[in-house]
Amino acid sequence: MAFISKRNRRREKEEHQALNNRLELVKAGFRRRDLMKMGLMTGAGVLIPKLGLTHVQGQTLSSSFSSGCYGGGCNVGCSPQPARVFVDPLPIPPVLPARPITDPGLKFGAPPQVCPNNVPNGNNGNLPFEGRGQFNGSLVPGSDCFQFFSQYPVQQYFVQRIRANTNFRITSDTNIPAQTIWGFNLGGSASSDVATFPGPTIVTHYQQPWLVRRFNELPVQSQNGGFGVPETSTHLHNFHTAPESDGGPCRWFFRGQYFDYYYTAQQAGFASTHQPFGDINESLSTLWYHDHRIDHTAENTYKGMEGFQLMFNQFDTGDETTGFHLPTFPTYDIPIILNDKLLDSNTGLICFDTFNFKGLIGDVQLANGIVQPFLSVKKRRYRFRVLNGGPSRFYELFLTDPNNTSKAIPFWVIANDGNLLPKPVQVTSFRIGVAERYDIIIDFNQVKSLIGSHSTVRLENRLEQKDGSGPTGNILSAGTGTYCLEFQIGTSATDNSVDPATAPTFYTLPSIVTPRITRNFVFDRNNGQWVVNNQFADCHRFRFTVTQNSAENWVLINPRNDWQHPIHTHLEEHQILQRSASGRHDRSEYQYSGGYSGDGWGSSGYGSGSGSNGGTNANGVPTVELSRKDVTRLEFNESDTTFSRFRDFVGDWPIHCHNTVHEDHAMMLLFQVQPNVIDNNQNP
């Protein structure tokens, strides 16, 4: 036995040393392509077994990384936890202030203009003042001028500075140290205007074009606090936006540069089917912005570069006395971003290992950047905009009474991926993949009547997930999952918001037209690396071209039953026409979940679920997904058919898995939209 113990200690030391070696590569910012050049990774994307890099000779990183927490580790089950939870209040991100055109930040280099300010900046190594016009780090002269800039003049300006914050606390428990995060500030140049996580909420309105100037003030690579690359591209997920402002993965910019992002603020169809303002039924509400730097999205977002943006219009007004009468922002309309983290068992600092190709799940649950906080609420209706900020975890969210876990507590889904449903859907839970958003209405007056004399109810994730490849599908017993947030119910308050039980109606789904073509996309692994149609991401290759102002059907295919992928398409929302499973086995583990929002299985097979959480239609699409969407959870052994129109703008955009670890390991492609081009490649 002594020999076995000694051998195990040796293995633990080897694993810890291997982890440290890999984390040094992460800190240095190495990419997959860099490792290939160094001979540490094959062309197929497999990390070559190296003593001191992959734990022990012959063991690859497709295996479990570690079974212990020896001497510090970045492993599930090893993170230090606060002594108490539900003691820190849920932070509400501040609203980003608009700034006059005379603001010093907007005058630096040159005021915002239609074409990029590519004048060399002698104080920044002669890099152009502005990063717009660069593609994958190289300047492309004459490119990326704003589309429709003169037709829809800017009415509102914002400034943000992307900075490090070395004193960010995720808990008031002082046994867990302050963290170094990267994030967005309120736009001021003073050092006191620190970066926050989540970033400030940007509030904008349709038909009021806006521009955001972002400065890259991140530290040099060697001062990144363990991981993160100080080159960034900020994607507004998923506004109808031209590529020069979309924040795509290949349009990143360097330290010391700024980047102007311009948005027409019109609904889709504004220059085609519904001139001049677009289709009101294609209005978005809950968006978010995040870093999207090719090869490094996972670590940069994991470090904190995420925030909300909320869109209002004449119907979704932010004032419950007008329009659709949804709860008033910001008092009763609250954004919540969910993330899970790993903390080094020795230092207590957030750690990240990019070489876990399956994905990364954590054991420290955050809501708005704080470990399991509480929110004091009144006895009335609230709108919560719930975002899964990743990087790899899926959630099945319930309201749980901690004093009576068997009590079912219903609430209402009103929007999916920022798109209001035609009418509210009552549920007892919903499933949310990475980058998805669900807007829900909780009536705490009704909740209080259900739970009785006490006054707390918790948002609980009951979905089992053992690694970053995706959930198992097993729904845990109530009270045995992970609590994300505690609601503490107080006194009554005036409520002028609409009661979802009265079946109010919102927007009508846009019509489906005959697609010009159907294309197929297989999301799979090849020799240990993530691929789309058996090919890797490449900034310099557009895989196919869509005819401008046409419609297409896309079939998203997952041929496996051991991982899932949240698939995101830029530029346009889509509608899911059909969810088709290839065999019962891929959903049989869900049959006891009570008919959750993603469950199509019932006693008569797929598409016949109980409906306790909204049910599904005849094509296997859950009722809560009968909306416009920009992320489709591609589940086990599933083919999902989606419909999209591609209007107004021209240029290039990506499709990718939004498990950001999968994305960074090449599960992405670029496509173009151009006029008068017919591309009939059905398997690009």
LINFENFEN-V998374 format. One record per residue. RES is the residue in one small letter. OMEGA is omega in degrees with one decimal (* if undefined). Layout:
res: {RES	RES}
omega: {OMEGA	OMEGA}
This chain:
res: {m	a	f	i	s	k	r	n	r	r	r	e	k	e	e	h	q	a	l	n	n	r	l	e	l	v	k	a	g	f	r	r	r	d	l	m	k	m	g	l	m	t	g	a	g	v	l	i	p	k	l	g	l	t	h	v	q	g	q	t	l	s	s	s	f	s	s	g	c	y	g	g	g	c	n	v	g	c	s	p	q	p	a	r	v	f	v	d	p	l	p	i	p	p	v	l	p	a	r	p	i	t	d	p	g	l	k	f	g	a	p	p	q	v	c	p	n	n	v	p	n	g	n	n	g	n	l	p	f	e	g	r	g	q	f	n	g	s	l	v	p	g	s	d	c	f	q	f	f	s	q	y	p	v	q	q	y	f	v	q	r	i	r	a	n	t	n	f	r	i	t	s	d	t	n	i	p	a	q	t	i	w	g	f	n	l	g	g	s	a	s	s	d	v	a	t	f	p	g	p	t	i	v	t	h	y	q	q	p	w	l	v	r	r	f	n	e	l	p	v	q	s	q	n	g	g	f	g	v	p	e	t	s	t	h	l	h	n	f	h	t	a	p	e	s	d	g	g	p	c	r	w	f	f	r	g	q	y	f	d	y	y	y	t	a	q	q	a	g	f	a	s	t	h	q	p	f	g	d	i	n	e	s	l	s	t	l	w	y	h	d	h	r	i	d	h	t	a	e	n	t	y	k	g	m	e	g	f	q	l	m	f	n	q	f	d	t	g	d	e	t	t	g	f	h	l	p	t	f	p	t	y	d	i	p	i	i	l	n	d	k	l	l	d	s	n	t	g	l	i	c	f	d	t	f	n	f	k	g	l	i	g	d	v	q	l	a	n	g	i	v	q	p	f	l	s	v	k	k	r	r	y	r	f	r	v	l	n	g	g	p	s	r	f	y	e	l	f	l	t	d	p	n	n	t	s	k	a	i	p	f	w	v	i	a	n	d	g	n	l	l	p	k	p	v	q	v	t	s	f	r	i	g	v	a	e	r	y	d	i	i	i	d	f	n	q	v	k	s	l	i	g	s	h	s	t	v	r	l	e	n	r	l	e	q	k	d	g	s	g	p	t	g	n	i	l	s	a	g	t	g	t	y	c	l	e	f	q	i	g	t	s	a	t	d	n	s	v	d	p	a	t	a	p	t	f	y	t	l	p	s	i	v	t	p	r	i	t	r	n	f	v	f	d	r	n	n	g	q	w	v	v	n	n	q	f	a	d	c	h	r	f	r	f	t	v	t	q	n	s	a	e	n	w	v	l	i	n	p	r	n	d	w	q	h	p	i	h	t	h	l	e	e	h	q	i	l	q	r	s	a	s	g	r	h	d	r	s	e	y	q	y	s	g	g	y	s	g	d	g	w	g	s	s	g	y	g	s	g	s	g	s	n	g	g	t	n	a	n	g	v	p	t	v	e	l	s	r	k	d	v	t	r	l	e	f	n	e	s	d	t	t	f	s	r	f	r	d	f	v	g	d	w	p	i	h	c	h	n	t	v	h	e	d	h	a	m	m	l	l	f	q	v	q	p	n	v	i	d	n	n	q	n	p}
omega: {179.5	179.9	-179.9	179.8	179.6	-179.7	179.1	178.3	178.7	179.1	179.0	178.1	178.7	179.0	-179.8	178.4	178.3	177.8	178.6	179.2	179.2	179.7	174.1	175.8	177.6	-178.6	-179.3	175.0	-179.5	176.7	175.7	-178.6	177.9	-178.9	176.0	179.7	-179.1	-179.0	179.8	-179.7	178.6	176.6	177.2	176.2	-178.5	177.1	-175.8	180.0	178.0	174.6	-178.2	176.9	178.9	175.0	-179.8	-177.5	176.9	179.4	-178.7	-176.0	170.6	176.6	175.2	-171.9	-175.8	175.6	-177.2	-178.0	-173.7	169.5	-176.8	-179.3	-179.5	-172.0	176.9	-178.4	-177.2	-174.1	171.4	-177.5	174.9	-177.8	-179.3	175.5	-176.5	176.2	178.7	179.6	175.2	177.1	173.7	-176.6	177.5	176.8	179.5	-179.1	170.7	-177.3	177.1	179.9	178.7	179.5	-178.7	179.2	-179.7	177.4	-178.6	-178.5	176.0	174.7	178.4	-176.3	-171.6	178.2	-173.5	173.4	-176.8	175.3	180.0	176.7	-177.1	178.4	-179.6	176.6	-179.4	168.3	175.2	176.4	-175.3	179.0	176.7	-174.6	173.3	177.1	-176.6	174.6	-178.9	179.6	175.0	-174.4	176.3	-176.8	169.5	166.5	-176.5	172.3	175.4	-175.8	-178.9	180.0	-178.0	-175.0	-179.9	175.9	-175.5	-179.2	175.7	174.7	170.5	176.3	-177.1	-169.5	169.3	171.3	-173.7	-176.5	-177.9	-177.8	175.4	177.7	175.9	177.5	-174.7	173.9	173.5	-169.7	171.3	-175.8	168.0	175.3	166.8	-177.5	-175.8	178.6	-178.4	173.6	-179.8	-179.7	-178.2	-179.3	178.9	177.3	-169.6	173.9	178.9	172.7	-3.9	176.3	176.9	177.1	176.8	-178.9	-178.0	-176.9	174.1	-178.7	173.3	-175.9	-178.3	178.9	175.6	171.8	180.0	177.2	174.5	179.0	178.8	178.4	177.4	-175.0	-175.0	-179.9	-174.9	178.0	174.3	177.3	-177.6	179.1	-172.4	172.2	-166.5	172.0	-173.8	-179.7	170.5	-171.8	4.2	-179.0	178.0	-163.4	173.6	-175.0	-178.3	178.0	-175.7	-175.4	178.9	-172.2	-175.7	179.4	179.5	-178.1	-168.2	171.5	177.6	177.0	167.6	180.0	178.3	178.0	-177.0	-177.8	-177.5	-178.7	177.4	174.8	179.6	-177.4	-174.2	-179.6	-176.5	-171.2	-175.2	-179.6	-2.5	-173.0	-179.0	-176.0	-178.4	-180.0	177.0	178.0	175.4	179.1	-176.2	175.2	173.8	177.6	-176.5	175.3	-176.7	-175.3	-179.0	178.9	-172.8	179.6	-175.4	-175.5	-179.2	176.0	176.9	-179.2	172.3	-172.4	-179.2	176.1	-179.3	164.5	-177.6	178.8	175.6	173.9	-174.4	178.9	173.3	-162.8	-171.0	179.9	-173.5	176.8	-177.8	172.6	179.1	177.3	174.3	-173.8	-172.2	173.0	0.2	-171.6	-175.4	179.8	-164.9	175.0	179.2	175.2	179.8	175.4	171.1	-175.2	167.6	174.3	176.3	-174.2	-179.2	-174.5	-175.2	-178.2	176.4	-178.3	-173.1	178.6	-174.6	-175.7	169.3	-169.8	179.9	-172.8	-172.1	171.1	-176.7	178.8	173.4	-173.5	179.3	166.3	-174.2	172.6	-177.5	179.4	172.5	-178.4	173.5	175.1	175.1	-177.5	174.8	176.2	180.0	-179.6	175.0	169.9	175.2	177.7	-172.2	-179.5	171.0	-176.4	173.0	18.5	-169.7	-173.9	168.7	179.6	163.8	-167.4	178.2	163.4	-175.2	171.3	-176.1	178.8	179.6	-171.1	180.0	-178.4	175.1	-177.8	-178.5	173.5	-171.3	168.9	178.8	-178.1	-179.9	-178.2	176.8	-179.4	177.1	175.8	174.8	174.6	-178.3	177.9	179.2	-177.2	167.0	174.0	171.5	177.9	-175.9	177.0	-178.6	176.4	175.0	174.2	172.7	171.1	-177.7	173.0	174.0	176.2	-175.2	172.0	177.3	178.5	-179.3	179.2	179.2	-172.8	173.9	-166.1	-178.7	-166.5	179.9	173.0	-171.9	172.6	-171.7	170.8	-179.1	-177.1	179.3	174.9	-172.9	176.9	-172.7	-177.6	178.5	-178.6	173.8	-175.0	179.2	176.1	-177.6	178.1	179.5	179.8	179.9	176.9	179.5	175.5	-179.2	-169.9	174.9	173.1	178.0	-169.7	-178.6	-175.1	178.7	176.5	177.5	-177.6	177.0	-177.6	-178.4	175.8	-179.1	-179.1	178.0	176.8	174.3	177.2	179.8	-179.5	173.9	177.6	176.1	-176.6	175.1	178.3	179.1	-178.6	175.7	-176.4	170.3	178.9	-176.5	-179.0	-179.9	179.8	-166.9	171.3	178.5	-179.2	175.1	-177.7	-177.0	-175.5	168.9	-173.8	174.2	-179.9	-179.2	173.9	179.2	-179.2	-172.8	177.8	173.8	-168.8	177.2	-179.3	175.7	175.8	-179.0	177.9	174.7	176.6	178.3	166.1	175.8	176.3	179.7	-169.3	170.1	-175.5	-171.9	176.8	179.2	169.9	177.3	-176.5	170.1	-172.2	-176.6	174.8	176.2	175.1	-171.3	167.1	176.9	169.9	176.4	-179.6	-176.0	167.8	-173.6	178.5	-176.9	-179.2	-175.3	-173.1	-173.6	178.0	-175.4	-179.7	-179.2	-164.8	179.3	-174.4	178.0	176.6	-178.6	-169.1	178.0	-170.8	177.2	-173.7	171.2	-175.5	179.9	177.3	-175.2	-179.7	-177.8	-178.8	-171.7	179.5	-179.6	176.7	176.2	178.5	-179.5	174.5	-175.6	179.6	176.2	-179.3	177.7	-178.4	-179.8	176.0	175.0	-174.4	166.5	-179.0	171.4	173.8	173.4	175.5	179.4	-170.2	-173.3	173.4	-171.7	170.5	-178.6	179.2	-179.4	179.0	177.9	166.8	-177.8	-167.0	163.5	-173.6	170.2	179.3	-174.4	179.9	178.9	161.3	-178.4	168.8	-179.3	157.4	-165.5	174.6	175.9	178.9	-178.7	177.2	158.3	178.2	-174.4	169.4	175.0	173.8	178.8	166.1	-178.5	177.6	170.0	175.8	178.4	179.3	-175.7	177.0	-177.0	-178.9	-171.3	*}
